[in-house]
Amino acid sequence: MRNDRKMINVLIYCRVSTDEQRKGTSVDVQEEMLRRYCAYRGYNIIERGEFKEDESAKTFDKRPVMQAILKYIDTHKGQVDKLLFIRWNRFSRDSIEAPSVIKKLRSKGVEPNATEEPVNFKSTNWPSQIAQYLGQAHSDNLGRSQATIDGIYGTLEKGKCANKAPRGYVNKHFNDEKGITLYKYVEIDKEKAAPIKKEKGI
């Protein structure tokens, strides 16, 4: 019997932050999961079609690997059917910017989709599905940012150093007998401070 089924050609995209690597969701783990998914579905991963990114930038234009994917699709018109990632928060955590990139990909005949959070683009409710996934990721990002800001302000209010020490100073930390850091502070770095004092005429 003749099989006229079209081969689905895909690119796979793996993206992870440093914190997530510690939780066992490294780019290598993601790649293995995506490869298993494609093998089960009978999808063809285009040769050199694995794109891995260890970049926490929120916007697409500051993620070099994502830019490489978009360039690859532009230079291989009609050869890519899908762009796969494990979850929508790997694609983006920006519910405002992401829809325009999704629209751009689909206009080029490429379907972006998450293997663990699949969206049926043949359904009329796919926009609300994507909005839910991206909105949740966006809200989570805002929550983390606010928690970081609150932590910095709280530390500063206590008179402690919350960031990297300025030029001429060095970060220090005070530990208890068990080696647990109780608080952090800065002190003058004598070696680096000398030329600064000379420069300022101090």
mmCIF file of the C-alpha atoms, coordinates in Angstrom:
data_MODEL
# 
_entry.id   MODEL 
# 
loop_
_atom_site.group_PDB 
_atom_site.id 
_atom_site.type_symbol 
_atom_site.label_atom_id 
_atom_site.label_alt_id 
_atom_site.label_comp_id 
_atom_site.label_asym_id 
_atom_site.label_entity_id 
_atom_site.label_seq_id 
_atom_site.pdbx_PDB_ins_code 
_atom_site.Cartn_x 
_atom_site.Cartn_y 
_atom_site.Cartn_z 
_atom_site.occupancy 
_atom_site.B_iso_or_equiv 
_atom_site.pdbx_formal_charge 
_atom_site.auth_seq_id 
_atom_site.auth_comp_id 
_atom_site.auth_asym_id 
_atom_site.auth_atom_id 
_atom_site.pdbx_PDB_model_num 
ATOM 1   C CA . MET A 1 1   ? 0.000   0.000  0.000  1.00 0.00 ? 1   MET A CA 1 
ATOM 2   C CA . ARG A 1 2   ? 1.360   3.411  -0.995 1.00 0.00 ? 2   ARG A CA 1 
ATOM 3   C CA . ASN A 1 3   ? 2.091   5.805  1.888  1.00 0.00 ? 3   ASN A CA 1 
ATOM 4   C CA . ASP A 1 4   ? 1.589   9.434  0.846  1.00 0.00 ? 4   ASP A CA 1 
ATOM 5   C CA . ARG A 1 5   ? 1.885   10.782 4.350  1.00 0.00 ? 5   ARG A CA 1 
ATOM 6   C CA . LYS A 1 6   ? 4.038   13.916 4.415  1.00 0.00 ? 6   LYS A CA 1 
ATOM 7   C CA . MET A 1 7   ? 7.108   13.823 6.597  1.00 0.00 ? 7   MET A CA 1 
ATOM 8   C CA . ILE A 1 8   ? 6.885   16.463 9.330  1.00 0.00 ? 8   ILE A CA 1 
ATOM 9   C CA . ASN A 1 9   ? 10.179  18.319 9.640  1.00 0.00 ? 9   ASN A CA 1 
ATOM 10  C CA . VAL A 1 10  ? 10.848  19.989 12.969 1.00 0.00 ? 10  VAL A CA 1 
ATOM 11  C CA . LEU A 1 11  ? 13.310  22.117 14.878 1.00 0.00 ? 11  LEU A CA 1 
ATOM 12  C CA . ILE A 1 12  ? 13.620  21.601 18.631 1.00 0.00 ? 12  ILE A CA 1 
ATOM 13  C CA . TYR A 1 13  ? 14.317  24.413 21.061 1.00 0.00 ? 13  TYR A CA 1 
ATOM 14  C CA . CYS A 1 14  ? 15.722  23.924 24.566 1.00 0.00 ? 14  CYS A CA 1 
ATOM 15  C CA . ARG A 1 15  ? 16.063  26.830 26.956 1.00 0.00 ? 15  ARG A CA 1 
ATOM 16  C CA . VAL A 1 16  ? 16.845  26.859 30.645 1.00 0.00 ? 16  VAL A CA 1 
ATOM 17  C CA . SER A 1 17  ? 18.009  29.204 33.372 1.00 0.00 ? 17  SER A CA 1 
ATOM 18  C CA . THR A 1 18  ? 20.797  28.507 35.866 1.00 0.00 ? 18  THR A CA 1 
ATOM 19  C CA . ASP A 1 19  ? 18.291  27.918 38.674 1.00 0.00 ? 19  ASP A CA 1 
ATOM 20  C CA . GLU A 1 20  ? 16.350  25.408 36.596 1.00 0.00 ? 20  GLU A CA 1 
ATOM 21  C CA . GLN A 1 21  ? 19.506  23.473 35.765 1.00 0.00 ? 21  GLN A CA 1 
ATOM 22  C CA . ARG A 1 22  ? 19.831  22.698 39.470 1.00 0.00 ? 22  ARG A CA 1 
ATOM 23  C CA . LYS A 1 23  ? 16.335  21.189 39.392 1.00 0.00 ? 23  LYS A CA 1 
ATOM 24  C CA . GLY A 1 24  ? 17.236  18.657 36.707 1.00 0.00 ? 24  GLY A CA 1 
ATOM 25  C CA . THR A 1 25  ? 15.631  20.367 33.717 1.00 0.00 ? 25  THR A CA 1 
ATOM 26  C CA . SER A 1 26  ? 18.846  21.171 31.860 1.00 0.00 ? 26  SER A CA 1 
ATOM 27  C CA . VAL A 1 27  ? 18.941  21.694 28.116 1.00 0.00 ? 27  VAL A CA 1 
ATOM 28  C CA . ASP A 1 28  ? 20.236  18.131 27.707 1.00 0.00 ? 28  ASP A CA 1 
ATOM 29  C CA . VAL A 1 29  ? 17.259  16.725 29.605 1.00 0.00 ? 29  VAL A CA 1 
ATOM 30  C CA . GLN A 1 30  ? 14.910  18.816 27.482 1.00 0.00 ? 30  GLN A CA 1 
ATOM 31  C CA . GLU A 1 31  ? 16.580  17.635 24.286 1.00 0.00 ? 31  GLU A CA 1 
ATOM 32  C CA . GLU A 1 32  ? 16.180  13.993 25.297 1.00 0.00 ? 32  GLU A CA 1 
ATOM 33  C CA . MET A 1 33  ? 12.488  14.555 26.065 1.00 0.00 ? 33  MET A CA 1 
ATOM 34  C CA . LEU A 1 34  ? 11.902  16.301 22.744 1.00 0.00 ? 34  LEU A CA 1 
ATOM 35  C CA . ARG A 1 35  ? 13.738  13.601 20.812 1.00 0.00 ? 35  ARG A CA 1 
ATOM 36  C CA . ARG A 1 36  ? 11.613  10.886 22.419 1.00 0.00 ? 36  ARG A CA 1 
ATOM 37  C CA . TYR A 1 37  ? 8.465   12.832 21.577 1.00 0.00 ? 37  TYR A CA 1 
ATOM 38  C CA . CYS A 1 38  ? 9.506   13.245 17.931 1.00 0.00 ? 38  CYS A CA 1 
ATOM 39  C CA . ALA A 1 39  ? 10.440  9.567  17.636 1.00 0.00 ? 39  ALA A CA 1 
ATOM 40  C CA . TYR A 1 40  ? 7.028   8.560  19.008 1.00 0.00 ? 40  TYR A CA 1 
ATOM 41  C CA . ARG A 1 41  ? 5.222   10.908 16.622 1.00 0.00 ? 41  ARG A CA 1 
ATOM 42  C CA . GLY A 1 42  ? 7.362   10.006 13.644 1.00 0.00 ? 42  GLY A CA 1 
ATOM 43  C CA . TYR A 1 43  ? 8.640   13.563 13.228 1.00 0.00 ? 43  TYR A CA 1 
ATOM 44  C CA . ASN A 1 44  ? 11.926  14.228 11.487 1.00 0.00 ? 44  ASN A CA 1 
ATOM 45  C CA . ILE A 1 45  ? 14.306  16.463 13.415 1.00 0.00 ? 45  ILE A CA 1 
ATOM 46  C CA . ILE A 1 46  ? 16.124  18.419 10.748 1.00 0.00 ? 46  ILE A CA 1 
ATOM 47  C CA . GLU A 1 47  ? 19.872  17.812 10.722 1.00 0.00 ? 47  GLU A CA 1 
ATOM 48  C CA . ARG A 1 48  ? 21.483  20.365 13.020 1.00 0.00 ? 48  ARG A CA 1 
ATOM 49  C CA . GLY A 1 49  ? 18.003  21.369 14.039 1.00 0.00 ? 49  GLY A CA 1 
ATOM 50  C CA . GLU A 1 50  ? 18.665  21.253 17.783 1.00 0.00 ? 50  GLU A CA 1 
ATOM 51  C CA . PHE A 1 51  ? 18.876  24.715 19.267 1.00 0.00 ? 51  PHE A CA 1 
ATOM 52  C CA . LYS A 1 52  ? 19.969  25.102 22.896 1.00 0.00 ? 52  LYS A CA 1 
ATOM 53  C CA . GLU A 1 53  ? 19.886  28.364 24.794 1.00 0.00 ? 53  GLU A CA 1 
ATOM 54  C CA . ASP A 1 54  ? 21.094  29.200 28.282 1.00 0.00 ? 54  ASP A CA 1 
ATOM 55  C CA . GLU A 1 55  ? 19.824  32.746 28.249 1.00 0.00 ? 55  GLU A CA 1 
ATOM 56  C CA . SER A 1 56  ? 17.473  34.452 30.673 1.00 0.00 ? 56  SER A CA 1 
ATOM 57  C CA . ALA A 1 57  ? 16.700  37.491 28.495 1.00 0.00 ? 57  ALA A CA 1 
ATOM 58  C CA . LYS A 1 58  ? 12.988  38.257 28.462 1.00 0.00 ? 58  LYS A CA 1 
ATOM 59  C CA . THR A 1 59  ? 12.805  39.660 24.932 1.00 0.00 ? 59  THR A CA 1 
ATOM 60  C CA . PHE A 1 60  ? 13.282  37.663 21.747 1.00 0.00 ? 60  PHE A CA 1 
ATOM 61  C CA . ASP A 1 61  ? 15.777  40.094 20.220 1.00 0.00 ? 61  ASP A CA 1 
ATOM 62  C CA . LYS A 1 62  ? 18.172  39.526 23.150 1.00 0.00 ? 62  LYS A CA 1 
ATOM 63  C CA . ARG A 1 63  ? 18.138  35.737 22.799 1.00 0.00 ? 63  ARG A CA 1 
ATOM 64  C CA . PRO A 1 64  ? 20.787  34.856 20.183 1.00 0.00 ? 64  PRO A CA 1 
ATOM 65  C CA . VAL A 1 65  ? 19.689  31.238 19.741 1.00 0.00 ? 65  VAL A CA 1 
ATOM 66  C CA . MET A 1 66  ? 16.071  32.229 19.110 1.00 0.00 ? 66  MET A CA 1 
ATOM 67  C CA . GLN A 1 67  ? 17.304  34.757 16.570 1.00 0.00 ? 67  GLN A CA 1 
ATOM 68  C CA . ALA A 1 68  ? 19.295  31.957 14.912 1.00 0.00 ? 68  ALA A CA 1 
ATOM 69  C CA . ILE A 1 69  ? 16.110  29.873 14.698 1.00 0.00 ? 69  ILE A CA 1 
ATOM 70  C CA . LEU A 1 70  ? 14.185  32.696 13.038 1.00 0.00 ? 70  LEU A CA 1 
ATOM 71  C CA . LYS A 1 71  ? 17.058  33.220 10.604 1.00 0.00 ? 71  LYS A CA 1 
ATOM 72  C CA . TYR A 1 72  ? 17.198  29.484 9.832  1.00 0.00 ? 72  TYR A CA 1 
ATOM 73  C CA . ILE A 1 73  ? 13.485  29.454 9.045  1.00 0.00 ? 73  ILE A CA 1 
ATOM 74  C CA . ASP A 1 74  ? 13.898  32.477 6.770  1.00 0.00 ? 74  ASP A CA 1 
ATOM 75  C CA . THR A 1 75  ? 16.751  30.858 4.856  1.00 0.00 ? 75  THR A CA 1 
ATOM 76  C CA . HIS A 1 76  ? 15.040  27.443 4.613  1.00 0.00 ? 76  HIS A CA 1 
ATOM 77  C CA . LYS A 1 77  ? 11.596  28.473 3.444  1.00 0.00 ? 77  LYS A CA 1 
ATOM 78  C CA . GLY A 1 78  ? 9.089   25.666 3.283  1.00 0.00 ? 78  GLY A CA 1 
ATOM 79  C CA . GLN A 1 79  ? 11.465  23.172 4.903  1.00 0.00 ? 79  GLN A CA 1 
ATOM 80  C CA . VAL A 1 80  ? 10.375  23.560 8.531  1.00 0.00 ? 80  VAL A CA 1 
ATOM 81  C CA . ASP A 1 81  ? 6.900   22.477 9.659  1.00 0.00 ? 81  ASP A CA 1 
ATOM 82  C CA . LYS A 1 82  ? 7.143   22.812 13.447 1.00 0.00 ? 82  LYS A CA 1 
ATOM 83  C CA . LEU A 1 83  ? 9.212   24.432 16.160 1.00 0.00 ? 83  LEU A CA 1 
ATOM 84  C CA . LEU A 1 84  ? 8.926   22.322 19.315 1.00 0.00 ? 84  LEU A CA 1 
ATOM 85  C CA . PHE A 1 85  ? 9.777   23.026 22.972 1.00 0.00 ? 85  PHE A CA 1 
ATOM 86  C CA . ILE A 1 86  ? 8.653   21.258 26.136 1.00 0.00 ? 86  ILE A CA 1 
ATOM 87  C CA . ARG A 1 87  ? 6.538   24.047 27.655 1.00 0.00 ? 87  ARG A CA 1 
ATOM 88  C CA . TRP A 1 88  ? 5.327   27.481 26.582 1.00 0.00 ? 88  TRP A CA 1 
ATOM 89  C CA . ASN A 1 89  ? 7.398   29.196 29.263 1.00 0.00 ? 89  ASN A CA 1 
ATOM 90  C CA . ARG A 1 90  ? 10.480  27.893 27.413 1.00 0.00 ? 90  ARG A CA 1 
ATOM 91  C CA . PHE A 1 91  ? 9.296   29.750 24.317 1.00 0.00 ? 91  PHE A CA 1 
ATOM 92  C CA . SER A 1 92  ? 8.520   32.959 26.199 1.00 0.00 ? 92  SER A CA 1 
ATOM 93  C CA . ARG A 1 93  ? 7.468   34.474 29.511 1.00 0.00 ? 93  ARG A CA 1 
ATOM 94  C CA . ASP A 1 94  ? 6.192   37.622 27.818 1.00 0.00 ? 94  ASP A CA 1 
ATOM 95  C CA . SER A 1 95  ? 2.485   37.423 27.020 1.00 0.00 ? 95  SER A CA 1 
ATOM 96  C CA . ILE A 1 96  ? 2.656   40.754 25.176 1.00 0.00 ? 96  ILE A CA 1 
ATOM 97  C CA . GLU A 1 97  ? 5.571   40.129 22.802 1.00 0.00 ? 97  GLU A CA 1 
ATOM 98  C CA . ALA A 1 98  ? 5.166   36.386 22.189 1.00 0.00 ? 98  ALA A CA 1 
ATOM 99  C CA . PRO A 1 99  ? 1.904   36.503 20.156 1.00 0.00 ? 99  PRO A CA 1 
ATOM 100 C CA . SER A 1 100 ? 3.565   38.616 17.453 1.00 0.00 ? 100 SER A CA 1 
ATOM 101 C CA . VAL A 1 101 ? 6.397   36.061 17.129 1.00 0.00 ? 101 VAL A CA 1 
ATOM 102 C CA . ILE A 1 102 ? 3.856   33.216 17.005 1.00 0.00 ? 102 ILE A CA 1 
ATOM 103 C CA . LYS A 1 103 ? 2.023   35.072 14.238 1.00 0.00 ? 103 LYS A CA 1 
ATOM 104 C CA . LYS A 1 104 ? 5.292   35.590 12.368 1.00 0.00 ? 104 LYS A CA 1 
ATOM 105 C CA . LEU A 1 105 ? 6.196   31.887 12.578 1.00 0.00 ? 105 LEU A CA 1 
ATOM 106 C CA . ARG A 1 106 ? 2.756   30.736 11.436 1.00 0.00 ? 106 ARG A CA 1 
ATOM 107 C CA . SER A 1 107 ? 2.873   33.163 8.494  1.00 0.00 ? 107 SER A CA 1 
ATOM 108 C CA . LYS A 1 108 ? 6.005   31.299 7.390  1.00 0.00 ? 108 LYS A CA 1 
ATOM 109 C CA . GLY A 1 109 ? 4.228   27.945 7.657  1.00 0.00 ? 109 GLY A CA 1 
ATOM 110 C CA . VAL A 1 110 ? 5.874   26.979 10.949 1.00 0.00 ? 110 VAL A CA 1 
ATOM 111 C CA . GLU A 1 111 ? 3.783   25.848 13.905 1.00 0.00 ? 111 GLU A CA 1 
ATOM 112 C CA . PRO A 1 112 ? 5.323   26.607 17.315 1.00 0.00 ? 112 PRO A CA 1 
ATOM 113 C CA . ASN A 1 113 ? 4.102   24.183 19.957 1.00 0.00 ? 113 ASN A CA 1 
ATOM 114 C CA . ALA A 1 114 ? 4.868   22.713 23.376 1.00 0.00 ? 114 ALA A CA 1 
ATOM 115 C CA . THR A 1 115 ? 5.037   18.952 23.784 1.00 0.00 ? 115 THR A CA 1 
ATOM 116 C CA . GLU A 1 116 ? 3.777   19.053 27.381 1.00 0.00 ? 116 GLU A CA 1 
ATOM 117 C CA . GLU A 1 117 ? 1.243   21.830 26.745 1.00 0.00 ? 117 GLU A CA 1 
ATOM 118 C CA . PRO A 1 118 ? 0.078   21.178 23.182 1.00 0.00 ? 118 PRO A CA 1 
ATOM 119 C CA . VAL A 1 119 ? -2.169  23.717 21.486 1.00 0.00 ? 119 VAL A CA 1 
ATOM 120 C CA . ASN A 1 120 ? -4.552  22.652 18.712 1.00 0.00 ? 120 ASN A CA 1 
ATOM 121 C CA . PHE A 1 121 ? -4.274  25.382 16.097 1.00 0.00 ? 121 PHE A CA 1 
ATOM 122 C CA . LYS A 1 122 ? -7.188  23.844 14.197 1.00 0.00 ? 122 LYS A CA 1 
ATOM 123 C CA . SER A 1 123 ? -9.448  24.684 17.123 1.00 0.00 ? 123 SER A CA 1 
ATOM 124 C CA . THR A 1 124 ? -11.074 28.104 17.448 1.00 0.00 ? 124 THR A CA 1 
ATOM 125 C CA . ASN A 1 125 ? -9.994  28.435 21.076 1.00 0.00 ? 125 ASN A CA 1 
ATOM 126 C CA . TRP A 1 126 ? -6.244  28.167 20.484 1.00 0.00 ? 126 TRP A CA 1 
ATOM 127 C CA . PRO A 1 127 ? -5.677  31.898 21.207 1.00 0.00 ? 127 PRO A CA 1 
ATOM 128 C CA . SER A 1 128 ? -7.165  31.541 24.693 1.00 0.00 ? 128 SER A CA 1 
ATOM 129 C CA . GLN A 1 129 ? -5.062  28.416 25.337 1.00 0.00 ? 129 GLN A CA 1 
ATOM 130 C CA . ILE A 1 130 ? -1.843  30.200 24.467 1.00 0.00 ? 130 ILE A CA 1 
ATOM 131 C CA . ALA A 1 131 ? -2.916  33.304 26.388 1.00 0.00 ? 131 ALA A CA 1 
ATOM 132 C CA . GLN A 1 132 ? -3.401  31.140 29.479 1.00 0.00 ? 132 GLN A CA 1 
ATOM 133 C CA . TYR A 1 133 ? 0.012   29.461 29.217 1.00 0.00 ? 133 TYR A CA 1 
ATOM 134 C CA . LEU A 1 134 ? 1.910   32.665 28.413 1.00 0.00 ? 134 LEU A CA 1 
ATOM 135 C CA . GLY A 1 135 ? -0.069  34.710 30.926 1.00 0.00 ? 135 GLY A CA 1 
ATOM 136 C CA . GLN A 1 136 ? 0.765   32.278 33.699 1.00 0.00 ? 136 GLN A CA 1 
ATOM 137 C CA . ALA A 1 137 ? 4.472   32.376 32.793 1.00 0.00 ? 137 ALA A CA 1 
ATOM 138 C CA . HIS A 1 138 ? 4.389   36.181 32.568 1.00 0.00 ? 138 HIS A CA 1 
ATOM 139 C CA . SER A 1 139 ? 2.721   36.498 35.987 1.00 0.00 ? 139 SER A CA 1 
ATOM 140 C CA . ASP A 1 140 ? 5.255   34.107 37.497 1.00 0.00 ? 140 ASP A CA 1 
ATOM 141 C CA . ASN A 1 141 ? 8.079   36.227 36.078 1.00 0.00 ? 141 ASN A CA 1 
ATOM 142 C CA . LEU A 1 142 ? 6.605   39.425 37.504 1.00 0.00 ? 142 LEU A CA 1 
ATOM 143 C CA . GLY A 1 143 ? 6.226   37.714 40.872 1.00 0.00 ? 143 GLY A CA 1 
ATOM 144 C CA . ARG A 1 144 ? 9.873   36.679 40.907 1.00 0.00 ? 144 ARG A CA 1 
ATOM 145 C CA . SER A 1 145 ? 11.010  40.167 39.936 1.00 0.00 ? 145 SER A CA 1 
ATOM 146 C CA . GLN A 1 146 ? 8.941   41.765 42.668 1.00 0.00 ? 146 GLN A CA 1 
ATOM 147 C CA . ALA A 1 147 ? 10.239  39.293 45.248 1.00 0.00 ? 147 ALA A CA 1 
ATOM 148 C CA . THR A 1 148 ? 13.811  40.168 44.240 1.00 0.00 ? 148 THR A CA 1 
ATOM 149 C CA . ILE A 1 149 ? 13.103  43.894 44.526 1.00 0.00 ? 149 ILE A CA 1 
ATOM 150 C CA . ASP A 1 150 ? 11.451  43.428 47.922 1.00 0.00 ? 150 ASP A CA 1 
ATOM 151 C CA . GLY A 1 151 ? 14.449  41.415 49.113 1.00 0.00 ? 151 GLY A CA 1 
ATOM 152 C CA . ILE A 1 152 ? 16.911  44.096 48.004 1.00 0.00 ? 152 ILE A CA 1 
ATOM 153 C CA . TYR A 1 153 ? 14.947  46.880 49.701 1.00 0.00 ? 153 TYR A CA 1 
ATOM 154 C CA . GLY A 1 154 ? 14.628  44.833 52.867 1.00 0.00 ? 154 GLY A CA 1 
ATOM 155 C CA . THR A 1 155 ? 18.364  44.208 52.940 1.00 0.00 ? 155 THR A CA 1 
ATOM 156 C CA . LEU A 1 156 ? 19.192  47.862 52.330 1.00 0.00 ? 156 LEU A CA 1 
ATOM 157 C CA . GLU A 1 157 ? 16.815  48.980 55.074 1.00 0.00 ? 157 GLU A CA 1 
ATOM 158 C CA . LYS A 1 158 ? 18.828  46.843 57.492 1.00 0.00 ? 158 LYS A CA 1 
ATOM 159 C CA . GLY A 1 159 ? 21.995  48.649 56.414 1.00 0.00 ? 159 GLY A CA 1 
ATOM 160 C CA . LYS A 1 160 ? 23.400  45.627 54.632 1.00 0.00 ? 160 LYS A CA 1 
ATOM 161 C CA . CYS A 1 161 ? 24.821  45.316 51.125 1.00 0.00 ? 161 CYS A CA 1 
ATOM 162 C CA . ALA A 1 162 ? 22.367  43.761 48.682 1.00 0.00 ? 162 ALA A CA 1 
ATOM 163 C CA . ASN A 1 163 ? 24.388  43.963 45.466 1.00 0.00 ? 163 ASN A CA 1 
ATOM 164 C CA . LYS A 1 164 ? 27.898  43.616 44.130 1.00 0.00 ? 164 LYS A CA 1 
ATOM 165 C CA . ALA A 1 165 ? 30.292  45.873 45.965 1.00 0.00 ? 165 ALA A CA 1 
ATOM 166 C CA . PRO A 1 166 ? 31.187  49.136 44.159 1.00 0.00 ? 166 PRO A CA 1 
ATOM 167 C CA . ARG A 1 167 ? 34.635  49.711 42.698 1.00 0.00 ? 167 ARG A CA 1 
ATOM 168 C CA . GLY A 1 168 ? 37.240  49.903 45.454 1.00 0.00 ? 168 GLY A CA 1 
ATOM 169 C CA . TYR A 1 169 ? 35.254  47.700 47.817 1.00 0.00 ? 169 TYR A CA 1 
ATOM 170 C CA . VAL A 1 170 ? 34.874  43.953 48.231 1.00 0.00 ? 170 VAL A CA 1 
ATOM 171 C CA . ASN A 1 171 ? 31.905  41.817 49.290 1.00 0.00 ? 171 ASN A CA 1 
ATOM 172 C CA . LYS A 1 172 ? 32.263  40.014 52.633 1.00 0.00 ? 172 LYS A CA 1 
ATOM 173 C CA . HIS A 1 173 ? 29.994  37.774 54.635 1.00 0.00 ? 173 HIS A CA 1 
ATOM 174 C CA . PHE A 1 174 ? 29.787  36.931 58.322 1.00 0.00 ? 174 PHE A CA 1 
ATOM 175 C CA . ASN A 1 175 ? 29.254  33.253 59.116 1.00 0.00 ? 175 ASN A CA 1 
ATOM 176 C CA . ASP A 1 176 ? 28.305  31.485 62.311 1.00 0.00 ? 176 ASP A CA 1 
ATOM 177 C CA . GLU A 1 177 ? 30.269  28.550 63.759 1.00 0.00 ? 177 GLU A CA 1 
ATOM 178 C CA . LYS A 1 178 ? 28.505  26.183 61.352 1.00 0.00 ? 178 LYS A CA 1 
ATOM 179 C CA . GLY A 1 179 ? 29.577  28.187 58.335 1.00 0.00 ? 179 GLY A CA 1 
ATOM 180 C CA . ILE A 1 180 ? 26.089  29.540 57.665 1.00 0.00 ? 180 ILE A CA 1 
ATOM 181 C CA . THR A 1 181 ? 26.074  33.126 56.361 1.00 0.00 ? 181 THR A CA 1 
ATOM 182 C CA . LEU A 1 182 ? 24.285  35.406 58.821 1.00 0.00 ? 182 LEU A CA 1 
ATOM 183 C CA . TYR A 1 183 ? 24.727  38.634 56.879 1.00 0.00 ? 183 TYR A CA 1 
ATOM 184 C CA . LYS A 1 184 ? 26.762  40.237 54.118 1.00 0.00 ? 184 LYS A CA 1 
ATOM 185 C CA . TYR A 1 185 ? 28.669  43.512 54.109 1.00 0.00 ? 185 TYR A CA 1 
ATOM 186 C CA . VAL A 1 186 ? 31.349  45.411 52.175 1.00 0.00 ? 186 VAL A CA 1 
ATOM 187 C CA . GLU A 1 187 ? 34.741  46.698 53.168 1.00 0.00 ? 187 GLU A CA 1 
ATOM 188 C CA . ILE A 1 188 ? 37.455  48.668 51.437 1.00 0.00 ? 188 ILE A CA 1 
ATOM 189 C CA . ASP A 1 189 ? 39.678  46.660 49.098 1.00 0.00 ? 189 ASP A CA 1 
ATOM 190 C CA . LYS A 1 190 ? 43.044  48.171 49.999 1.00 0.00 ? 190 LYS A CA 1 
ATOM 191 C CA . GLU A 1 191 ? 44.741  47.023 46.814 1.00 0.00 ? 191 GLU A CA 1 
ATOM 192 C CA . LYS A 1 192 ? 42.060  48.368 44.476 1.00 0.00 ? 192 LYS A CA 1 
ATOM 193 C CA . ALA A 1 193 ? 41.239  51.416 46.579 1.00 0.00 ? 193 ALA A CA 1 
ATOM 194 C CA . ALA A 1 194 ? 44.731  52.880 46.419 1.00 0.00 ? 194 ALA A CA 1 
ATOM 195 C CA . PRO A 1 195 ? 44.680  53.869 42.716 1.00 0.00 ? 195 PRO A CA 1 
ATOM 196 C CA . ILE A 1 196 ? 41.092  55.148 43.113 1.00 0.00 ? 196 ILE A CA 1 
ATOM 197 C CA . LYS A 1 197 ? 42.141  57.401 45.989 1.00 0.00 ? 197 LYS A CA 1 
ATOM 198 C CA . LYS A 1 198 ? 45.056  58.663 43.894 1.00 0.00 ? 198 LYS A CA 1 
ATOM 199 C CA . GLU A 1 199 ? 42.722  59.267 40.966 1.00 0.00 ? 199 GLU A CA 1 
ATOM 200 C CA . LYS A 1 200 ? 40.309  61.259 43.187 1.00 0.00 ? 200 LYS A CA 1 
ATOM 201 C CA . GLY A 1 201 ? 43.123  63.039 45.003 1.00 0.00 ? 201 GLY A CA 1 
ATOM 202 C CA . ILE A 1 202 ? 42.081  61.598 48.373 1.00 0.00 ? 202 ILE A CA 1 
# 
